[in-house]
Amino acid sequence: MNLSFRFANEGDLPVIFDLYKRGVEGMQKAGIDQWDNEYPNEQTITEDVENGHLHLCICEGKIAAAFALNCEVEEEYETANWENPEAHFIAMHRLCVSPDFQRRGIGRACMLEIERFAKENGFDAIRLDTFTKNTKALPMYESLGFKAVGEAFWSKGRFIIFEKNL
């Protein structure tokens, strides 16, 4: 499978909006109500693009996945039991694989790209969170060496906060 990665641009927004909409629908059909019409919304995604935070995975000439990388985290992260609290970290947000490309290892490939990007840009750790009912993402993160270091409670319920030191 030939994958490439690039930053999103404003011209990509219609396709990205559709990717997230279809991703939300797929998650809800699978009983994972982590996301809905309010989050992630078009404003959040547009801001990700405008701020240079949204990355795209391209497969077969199409946008197969999107994810945001930045150094911004919710205040709930402050209570996590970090292995290296002073790490220069990057946070991954809103990883979404198109339903057309699921079950092909795209999510794992995105995470490996995030790790490559983080190392190349001098980060010491990657941090992220995911919903406890997201039974697809949880084992993937753990298999890639992410460690559960805390939890947060948001409107949808309990989320696990993960960290991977590089």
N, CA and C atoms as a LAMMPS dump frame, in Angstrom:
ITEM: TIMESTEP
0
ITEM: NUMBER OF ATOMS
498
ITEM: BOX BOUNDS ff ff ff
-5.0000000000000000e+02 5.0000000000000000e+02
-5.0000000000000000e+02 5.0000000000000000e+02
-5.0000000000000000e+02 5.0000000000000000e+02
ITEM: ATOMS id mol type element x y z
1 1 1 N 0.865 -1.18 0
2 1 2 C 0 0 0
3 1 3 C 0.904 1.232 0
4 2 1 N 0.696 2.096 -0.947
5 2 2 C 1.501 3.299 -1.094
6 2 3 C 0.791 4.477 -0.426
7 3 1 N 1.35 4.949 0.687
8 3 2 C 0.761 6.063 1.428
9 3 3 C 1.7 7.254 1.38
10 4 1 N 1.118 8.434 1.389
11 4 2 C 1.9 9.651 1.555
12 4 3 C 1.175 10.54 2.558
13 5 1 N 1.91 11.475 3.102
14 5 2 C 1.359 12.372 4.108
15 5 3 C 1.688 13.798 3.719
16 6 1 N 0.761 14.689 3.995
17 6 2 C 0.982 16.108 3.718
18 6 3 C 0.08 16.934 4.619
19 7 1 N 0.405 18.229 4.692
20 7 2 C -0.464 19.147 5.419
21 7 3 C -1.713 19.413 4.588
22 8 1 N -2.832 19.599 5.268
23 8 2 C -4.081 19.957 4.599
24 8 3 C -4.046 21.425 4.21
25 9 1 N -4.799 21.757 3.169
26 9 2 C -4.958 23.16 2.782
27 9 3 C -6.445 23.466 2.63
28 10 1 N -6.762 24.738 2.49
29 10 2 C -8.178 25.15 2.453
30 10 3 C -8.946 24.487 1.324
31 11 1 N -8.289 24.181 0.217
32 11 2 C -8.96 23.508 -0.889
33 11 3 C -9.402 22.1 -0.551
34 12 1 N -8.794 21.503 0.475
35 12 2 C -9.152 20.148 0.907
36 12 3 C -10.39 20.111 1.798
37 13 1 N -10.807 21.275 2.303
38 13 2 C -11.844 21.284 3.348
39 13 3 C -13.126 20.534 2.993
40 14 1 N -13.705 20.69 1.8
41 14 2 C -14.948 19.938 1.534
42 14 3 C -14.771 18.423 1.693
43 15 1 N -13.657 17.9 1.209
44 15 2 C -13.407 16.459 1.328
45 15 3 C -13.162 16.084 2.787
46 16 1 N -12.442 16.929 3.514
47 16 2 C -12.168 16.655 4.929
48 16 3 C -13.455 16.696 5.754
49 17 1 N -14.312 17.684 5.492
50 17 2 C -15.596 17.744 6.209
51 17 3 C -16.374 16.449 5.989
52 18 1 N -16.395 15.968 4.742
53 18 2 C -17.118 14.738 4.42
54 18 3 C -16.473 13.539 5.111
55 19 1 N -15.144 13.499 5.15
56 19 2 C -14.436 12.41 5.814
57 19 3 C -14.859 12.326 7.282
58 20 1 N -14.839 13.461 7.978
59 20 2 C -15.222 13.453 9.397
60 20 3 C -16.702 13.119 9.573
61 21 1 N -17.548 13.638 8.714
62 21 2 C -18.991 13.34 8.816
63 21 3 C -19.22 11.835 8.673
64 22 1 N -18.595 11.243 7.678
65 22 2 C -18.752 9.804 7.466
66 22 3 C -18.086 9.001 8.583
67 23 1 N -16.98 9.519 9.091
68 23 2 C -16.318 8.853 10.212
69 23 3 C -17.187 8.838 11.454
70 24 1 N -17.821 9.969 11.742
71 24 2 C -18.733 10.059 12.895
72 24 3 C -19.887 9.073 12.726
73 25 1 N -20.476 9.038 11.534
74 25 2 C -21.587 8.121 11.282
75 25 3 C -21.16 6.675 11.497
76 26 1 N -19.969 6.323 11.028
77 26 2 C -19.463 4.961 11.203
78 26 3 C -19.233 4.619 12.653
79 27 1 N -18.673 5.565 13.408
80 27 2 C -18.444 5.326 14.826
81 27 3 C -19.768 5.122 15.555
82 28 1 N -20.745 5.964 15.247
83 28 2 C -22.031 5.853 15.927
84 28 3 C -22.722 4.534 15.589
85 29 1 N -22.607 4.092 14.333
86 29 2 C -23.184 2.794 13.957
87 29 3 C -22.519 1.654 14.718
88 30 1 N -21.247 1.832 15.044
89 30 2 C -20.503 0.812 15.785
90 30 3 C -20.702 0.938 17.295
91 31 1 N -21.548 1.878 17.716
92 31 2 C -21.828 2.051 19.135
93 31 3 C -20.801 2.892 19.869
94 32 1 N -19.97 3.617 19.117
95 32 2 C -18.953 4.49 19.716
96 32 3 C -19.436 5.924 19.556
97 33 1 N -19.979 6.492 20.623
98 33 2 C -20.549 7.839 20.507
99 33 3 C -19.576 8.917 20.983
100 34 1 N -18.294 8.71 20.697
101 34 2 C -17.251 9.656 21.083
102 34 3 C -17.44 11.002 20.381
103 35 1 N -17.82 10.975 19.122
104 35 2 C -17.994 12.186 18.317
105 35 3 C -19.445 12.309 17.881
106 36 1 N -19.826 13.545 17.532
107 36 2 C -21.189 13.794 17.077
108 36 3 C -21.185 15.012 16.161
109 37 1 N -22.341 15.62 15.954
110 37 2 C -22.439 16.795 15.076
111 37 3 C -21.755 18.023 15.664
112 38 1 N -21.542 18.031 16.984
113 38 2 C -20.932 19.185 17.637
114 38 3 C -19.408 19.099 17.694
115 39 1 N -18.871 17.897 17.715
116 39 2 C -17.427 17.724 17.757
117 39 3 C -17.047 16.422 17.082
118 40 1 N -16.086 16.475 16.176
119 40 2 C -15.401 17.667 15.67
120 40 3 C -16.279 18.38 14.64
121 41 1 N -16.345 19.692 14.738
122 41 2 C -17.195 20.453 13.827
123 41 3 C -16.356 21.162 12.763
124 42 1 N -17.044 21.767 11.802
125 42 2 C -16.348 22.405 10.688
126 42 3 C -15.44 23.547 11.157
127 43 1 N -15.828 24.265 12.199
128 43 2 C -14.995 25.351 12.709
129 43 3 C -13.676 24.814 13.263
130 44 1 N -13.748 23.741 14.044
131 44 2 C -12.541 23.135 14.619
132 44 3 C -11.616 22.646 13.509
133 45 1 N -12.179 21.971 12.532
134 45 2 C -11.384 21.429 11.431
135 45 3 C -10.779 22.562 10.6
136 46 1 N -11.558 23.6 10.333
137 46 2 C -11.051 24.756 9.58
138 46 3 C -9.901 25.41 10.336
139 47 1 N -10.039 25.563 11.643
140 47 2 C -8.959 26.143 12.455
141 47 3 C -7.715 25.26 12.421
142 48 1 N -7.906 23.934 12.434
143 48 2 C -6.758 23.023 12.314
144 48 3 C -5.998 23.296 11.018
145 49 1 N -6.741 23.473 9.928
146 49 2 C -6.109 23.728 8.628
147 49 3 C -5.437 25.094 8.628
148 50 1 N -6.158 26.118 9.074
149 50 2 C -5.615 27.482 9.078
150 50 3 C -4.353 27.596 9.933
151 51 1 N -4.279 26.823 11.025
152 51 2 C -3.133 26.882 11.931
153 51 3 C -1.998 25.937 11.524
154 52 1 N -2.189 25.217 10.42
155 52 2 C -1.159 24.284 9.969
156 52 3 C -1.033 23.051 10.822
157 53 1 N -2.114 22.647 11.476
158 53 2 C -2.091 21.496 12.378
159 53 3 C -2.645 20.224 11.75
160 54 1 N -3.435 20.351 10.667
161 54 2 C -4.107 19.167 10.128
162 54 3 C -3.245 18.492 9.074
163 55 1 N -3.007 17.205 9.305
164 55 2 C -2.217 16.377 8.392
165 55 3 C -3.163 15.402 7.7
166 56 1 N -2.82 15.049 6.481
167 56 2 C -3.625 14.117 5.706
168 56 3 C -2.799 12.907 5.308
169 57 1 N -3.459 11.771 5.296
170 57 2 C -2.885 10.543 4.753
171 57 3 C -3.544 10.337 3.394
172 58 1 N -2.708 10.194 2.374
173 58 2 C -3.206 10.008 1.009
174 58 3 C -2.939 8.566 0.593
175 59 1 N -3.981 7.909 0.104
176 59 2 C -3.884 6.532 -0.378
177 59 3 C -4.657 6.437 -1.686
178 60 1 N -4.048 5.862 -2.692
179 60 2 C -4.712 5.715 -3.992
180 60 3 C -5.207 7.054 -4.517
181 61 1 N -4.456 8.117 -4.233
182 61 2 C -4.798 9.447 -4.721
183 61 3 C -5.943 10.123 -3.982
184 62 1 N -6.411 9.502 -2.904
185 62 2 C -7.549 10.056 -2.151
186 62 3 C -7.144 10.308 -0.705
187 63 1 N -7.865 11.229 -0.067
188 63 2 C -7.649 11.477 1.36
189 63 3 C -8.24 10.3 2.131
190 64 1 N -7.352 9.533 2.764
191 64 2 C -7.776 8.332 3.483
192 64 3 C -7.958 8.587 4.971
193 65 1 N -7.249 9.601 5.502
194 65 2 C -7.326 9.878 6.94
195 65 3 C -6.842 11.293 7.196
196 66 1 N -7.228 11.802 8.363
197 66 2 C -6.792 13.128 8.801
198 66 3 C -6.541 13.075 10.299
199 67 1 N -5.597 13.907 10.746
200 67 2 C -5.323 14.031 12.165
201 67 3 C -4.659 15.376 12.406
202 68 1 N -4.865 15.899 13.607
203 68 2 C -4.262 17.173 13.986
204 68 3 C -3.118 16.912 14.954
205 69 1 N -2.049 17.681 14.769
206 69 2 C -0.907 17.645 15.678
207 69 3 C -0.614 19.052 16.143
208 70 1 N -0.529 19.221 17.451
209 70 2 C -0.147 20.514 18.019
210 70 3 C 0.31 20.29 19.46
211 71 1 N 0.587 21.357 20.146
212 71 2 C 1.047 21.25 21.534
213 71 3 C -0.036 21.655 22.523
214 72 1 N -1.283 21.636 22.07
215 72 2 C -2.409 22.082 22.887
216 72 3 C -3.135 20.881 23.481
217 73 1 N -3.354 20.917 24.787
218 73 2 C -4.099 19.855 25.467
219 73 3 C -5.105 20.475 26.43
220 74 1 N -6.071 19.676 26.791
221 74 2 C -7.089 20.105 27.735
222 74 3 C -6.49 20.159 29.14
223 75 1 N -7.09 20.948 30.004
224 75 2 C -6.572 21.084 31.376
225 75 3 C -6.588 19.753 32.125
226 76 1 N -7.456 18.827 31.712
227 76 2 C -7.527 17.52 32.37
228 76 3 C -6.207 16.748 32.246
229 77 1 N -5.4 17.094 31.259
230 77 2 C -4.11 16.436 31.088
231 77 3 C -3.179 16.72 32.273
232 78 1 N -3.425 17.8 32.987
233 78 2 C -2.555 18.175 34.107
234 78 3 C -2.556 17.135 35.226
235 79 1 N -3.619 16.338 35.313
236 79 2 C -3.715 15.342 36.383
237 79 3 C -3.1 13.998 35.995
238 80 1 N -2.638 13.856 34.767
239 80 2 C -2.065 12.579 34.318
240 80 3 C -0.752 12.293 35.045
241 81 1 N -0.438 11.034 35.136
242 81 2 C 0.786 10.573 35.785
243 81 3 C 1.872 10.385 34.712
244 82 1 N 2.395 11.501 34.214
245 82 2 C 3.362 11.475 33.117
246 82 3 C 4.668 10.833 33.566
247 83 1 N 5.242 10.013 32.692
248 83 2 C 6.564 9.456 32.975
249 83 3 C 7.618 10.558 32.961
250 84 1 N 7.456 11.506 32.056
251 84 2 C 8.373 12.636 31.954
252 84 3 C 7.532 13.911 31.891
253 85 1 N 7.146 14.46 33.041
254 85 2 C 6.253 15.62 33.059
255 85 3 C 6.787 16.828 32.296
256 86 1 N 8.1 16.939 32.178
257 86 2 C 8.705 18.098 31.505
258 86 3 C 8.984 17.836 30.022
259 87 1 N 8.489 16.733 29.484
260 87 2 C 8.76 16.379 28.089
261 87 3 C 8.286 17.468 27.141
262 88 1 N 9.043 17.667 26.077
263 88 2 C 8.627 18.516 24.957
264 88 3 C 7.752 17.603 24.095
265 89 1 N 6.437 17.715 24.267
266 89 2 C 5.52 16.765 23.642
267 89 3 C 4.722 17.407 22.505
268 90 1 N 4.214 16.519 21.66
269 90 2 C 3.23 16.909 20.657
270 90 3 C 1.984 16.082 20.954
271 91 1 N 0.827 16.692 20.765
272 91 2 C -0.44 16.008 21.032
273 91 3 C -1.14 15.688 19.719
274 92 1 N -1.683 14.492 19.647
275 92 2 C -2.458 14.073 18.48
276 92 3 C -3.934 14.194 18.824
277 93 1 N -4.681 14.805 17.902
278 93 2 C -6.122 14.998 18.079
279 93 3 C -6.861 14.556 16.811
280 94 1 N -8.074 14.076 16.984
281 94 2 C -9.031 13.901 15.9
282 94 3 C -8.56 12.997 14.76
283 95 1 N -7.898 11.889 15.088
284 95 2 C -7.538 10.924 14.051
285 95 3 C -8.822 10.315 13.502
286 96 1 N -9.01 10.445 12.201
287 96 2 C -10.206 9.91 11.559
288 96 3 C -9.805 9.227 10.256
289 97 1 N -10.116 7.95 10.147
290 97 2 C -9.857 7.191 8.929
291 97 3 C -11.177 7.08 8.165
292 98 1 N -11.124 7.388 6.88
293 98 2 C -12.317 7.286 6.037
294 98 3 C -12.877 5.871 6.087
295 99 1 N -14.201 5.729 6.165
296 99 2 C -14.787 4.385 6.13
297 99 3 C -14.357 3.591 4.891
298 100 1 N -14.035 4.291 3.801
299 100 2 C -13.589 3.611 2.577
300 100 3 C -12.224 2.949 2.738
301 101 1 N -11.458 3.35 3.744
302 101 2 C -10.102 2.859 3.919
303 101 3 C -9.881 2.14 5.255
304 102 1 N -10.942 1.887 5.989
305 102 2 C -10.784 1.237 7.286
306 102 3 C -10.438 -0.239 7.112
307 103 1 N -9.847 -0.786 8.159
308 103 2 C -9.409 -2.187 8.209
309 103 3 C -8.323 -2.487 7.182
310 104 1 N -7.504 -1.457 6.88
311 104 2 C -6.384 -1.637 5.955
312 104 3 C -5.068 -1.158 6.583
313 105 1 N -5.086 -0.907 7.879
314 105 2 C -3.869 -0.488 8.555
315 105 3 C -3.554 0.989 8.436
316 106 1 N -4.52 1.794 7.981
317 106 2 C -4.294 3.228 7.789
318 106 3 C -4.098 3.93 9.141
319 107 1 N -4.902 3.589 10.132
320 107 2 C -4.76 4.215 11.447
321 107 3 C -3.379 3.954 12.03
322 108 1 N -2.916 2.73 11.934
323 108 2 C -1.584 2.362 12.424
324 108 3 C -0.515 3.123 11.637
325 109 1 N -0.668 3.197 10.321
326 109 2 C 0.299 3.929 9.493
327 109 3 C 0.334 5.406 9.879
328 110 1 N -0.816 5.975 10.188
329 110 2 C -0.858 7.378 10.633
330 110 3 C -0.099 7.544 11.938
331 111 1 N -0.284 6.619 12.855
332 111 2 C 0.412 6.721 14.137
333 111 3 C 1.927 6.592 13.964
334 112 1 N 2.364 5.735 13.059
335 112 2 C 3.795 5.612 12.786
336 112 3 C 4.332 6.888 12.136
337 113 1 N 3.533 7.512 11.291
338 113 2 C 3.926 8.798 10.695
339 113 3 C 4.003 9.885 11.763
340 114 1 N 3.073 9.874 12.699
341 114 2 C 3.097 10.853 13.793
342 114 3 C 4.38 10.677 14.604
343 115 1 N 4.745 9.436 14.867
344 115 2 C 5.975 9.186 15.614
345 115 3 C 7.198 9.68 14.828
346 116 1 N 7.239 9.402 13.524
347 116 2 C 8.346 9.878 12.69
348 116 3 C 8.412 11.399 12.713
349 117 1 N 7.263 12.051 12.524
350 117 2 C 7.182 13.507 12.514
351 117 3 C 7.657 14.085 13.848
352 118 1 N 7.205 13.472 14.947
353 118 2 C 7.57 13.963 16.276
354 118 3 C 9.08 13.87 16.492
355 119 1 N 9.66 12.738 16.17
356 119 2 C 11.111 12.567 16.334
357 119 3 C 11.873 13.56 15.459
358 120 1 N 11.457 13.679 14.207
359 120 2 C 12.136 14.565 13.259
360 120 3 C 12.078 16.023 13.698
361 121 1 N 11.043 16.374 14.447
362 121 2 C 10.867 17.756 14.883
363 121 3 C 11.252 17.986 16.344
364 122 1 N 11.994 17.05 16.917
365 122 2 C 12.584 17.255 18.228
366 122 3 C 11.672 17.071 19.425
367 123 1 N 10.557 16.371 19.26
368 123 2 C 9.66 16.129 20.391
369 123 3 C 10.126 14.903 21.169
370 124 1 N 9.892 14.916 22.487
371 124 2 C 10.28 13.821 23.368
372 124 3 C 9.155 12.815 23.596
373 125 1 N 7.92 13.237 23.322
374 125 2 C 6.778 12.37 23.637
375 125 3 C 5.584 12.746 22.756
376 126 1 N 4.689 11.779 22.635
377 126 2 C 3.397 11.992 21.971
378 126 3 C 2.335 11.744 23.027
379 127 1 N 1.359 12.63 23.094
380 127 2 C 0.251 12.473 24.038
381 127 3 C -1.062 12.518 23.277
382 128 1 N -2.036 11.791 23.775
383 128 2 C -3.355 11.739 23.143
384 128 3 C -4.356 11.2 24.143
385 129 1 N -5.612 11.269 23.77
386 129 2 C -6.648 10.643 24.586
387 129 3 C -7.652 9.976 23.672
388 130 1 N -8.35 9.014 24.205
389 130 2 C -9.426 8.386 23.443
390 130 3 C -10.501 7.881 24.404
391 131 1 N -11.673 7.785 23.86
392 131 2 C -12.863 7.357 24.574
393 131 3 C -12.721 5.894 24.999
394 132 1 N -13.146 5.576 26.202
395 132 2 C -13.013 4.199 26.693
396 132 3 C -13.842 3.206 25.875
397 133 1 N -14.861 3.683 25.179
398 133 2 C -15.676 2.785 24.36
399 133 3 C -15.147 2.645 22.935
400 134 1 N -14.023 3.296 22.635
401 134 2 C -13.458 3.194 21.296
402 134 3 C -12.58 1.939 21.239
403 135 1 N -13.251 0.816 21.038
404 135 2 C -12.601 -0.486 21.11
405 135 3 C -11.658 -0.757 19.939
406 136 1 N -11.654 0.086 18.936
407 136 2 C -10.705 -0.07 17.832
408 136 3 C -9.419 0.687 18.133
409 137 1 N -9.538 1.879 18.675
410 137 2 C -8.358 2.718 18.904
411 137 3 C -7.555 2.254 20.116
412 138 1 N -8.209 1.885 21.192
413 138 2 C -7.499 1.531 22.428
414 138 3 C -6.43 0.454 22.215
415 139 1 N -6.78 -0.694 21.62
416 139 2 C -5.742 -1.717 21.444
417 139 3 C -4.656 -1.3 20.456
418 140 1 N -5.006 -0.481 19.472
419 140 2 C -4.006 -0.015 18.519
420 140 3 C -2.956 0.828 19.233
421 141 1 N -3.4 1.798 20.04
422 141 2 C -2.45 2.65 20.75
423 141 3 C -1.557 1.818 21.672
424 142 1 N -2.167 0.889 22.396
425 142 2 C -1.392 0.056 23.312
426 142 3 C -0.378 -0.793 22.555
427 143 1 N -0.76 -1.335 21.408
428 143 2 C 0.163 -2.169 20.627
429 143 3 C 1.317 -1.357 20.055
430 144 1 N 1.149 -0.056 19.94
431 144 2 C 2.203 0.818 19.429
432 144 3 C 3.071 1.399 20.545
433 145 1 N 2.857 0.933 21.77
434 145 2 C 3.706 1.344 22.882
435 145 3 C 3.218 2.532 23.679
436 146 1 N 1.987 2.964 23.448
437 146 2 C 1.432 4.05 24.254
438 146 3 C 1.008 3.484 25.599
439 147 1 N 1.245 4.261 26.647
440 147 2 C 0.89 3.834 27.999
441 147 3 C -0.222 4.73 28.541
442 148 1 N -1.21 4.094 29.174
443 148 2 C -2.273 4.846 29.837
444 148 3 C -1.673 5.53 31.059
445 149 1 N -1.836 6.851 31.136
446 149 2 C -1.24 7.612 32.241
447 149 3 C -2.273 8.417 33.029
448 150 1 N -3.523 8.323 32.621
449 150 2 C -4.547 9.069 33.333
450 150 3 C -5.887 8.922 32.656
451 151 1 N -6.839 9.656 33.181
452 151 2 C -8.178 9.647 32.6
453 151 3 C -8.783 11.026 32.731
454 152 1 N -9.749 11.257 31.864
455 152 2 C -10.481 12.518 31.881
456 152 3 C -11.952 12.199 31.674
457 153 1 N -12.795 13.052 32.199
458 153 2 C -14.227 12.884 32.03
459 153 3 C -14.759 14.099 31.286
460 154 1 N -15.254 13.851 30.077
461 154 2 C -15.869 14.912 29.281
462 154 3 C -17.321 14.537 29.033
463 155 1 N -18.019 15.314 28.26
464 155 2 C -19.469 15.149 28.11
465 155 3 C -19.886 13.744 27.68
466 156 1 N -19.045 13.058 26.935
467 156 2 C -19.404 11.717 26.46
468 156 3 C -19.066 10.614 27.446
469 157 1 N -18.27 10.935 28.473
470 157 2 C -17.904 9.921 29.458
471 157 3 C -16.419 9.913 29.754
472 158 1 N -15.899 8.721 30.043
473 158 2 C -14.512 8.567 30.466
474 158 3 C -13.585 8.362 29.273
475 159 1 N -12.473 9.091 29.288
476 159 2 C -11.451 9 28.263
477 159 3 C -10.138 8.589 28.927
478 160 1 N -9.347 7.83 28.208
479 160 2 C -8.023 7.431 28.682
480 160 3 C -7.002 8.375 28.048
481 161 1 N -6.092 8.872 28.867
482 161 2 C -5.009 9.715 28.383
483 161 3 C -3.777 8.83 28.219
484 162 1 N -3.166 8.91 27.048
485 162 2 C -2.002 8.088 26.713
486 162 3 C -0.771 8.931 26.48
487 163 1 N 0.377 8.286 26.683
488 163 2 C 1.664 8.925 26.404
489 163 3 C 2.612 7.865 25.829
490 164 1 N 3.421 8.316 24.876
491 164 2 C 4.515 7.49 24.379
492 164 3 C 5.765 8.355 24.39
493 165 1 N 6.752 7.941 25.166
494 165 2 C 8.027 8.638 25.175
495 165 3 C 8.861 8.129 24.011
496 166 1 N 9.534 9.062 23.371
497 166 2 C 10.295 8.726 22.165
498 166 3 C 11.789 8.599 22.468
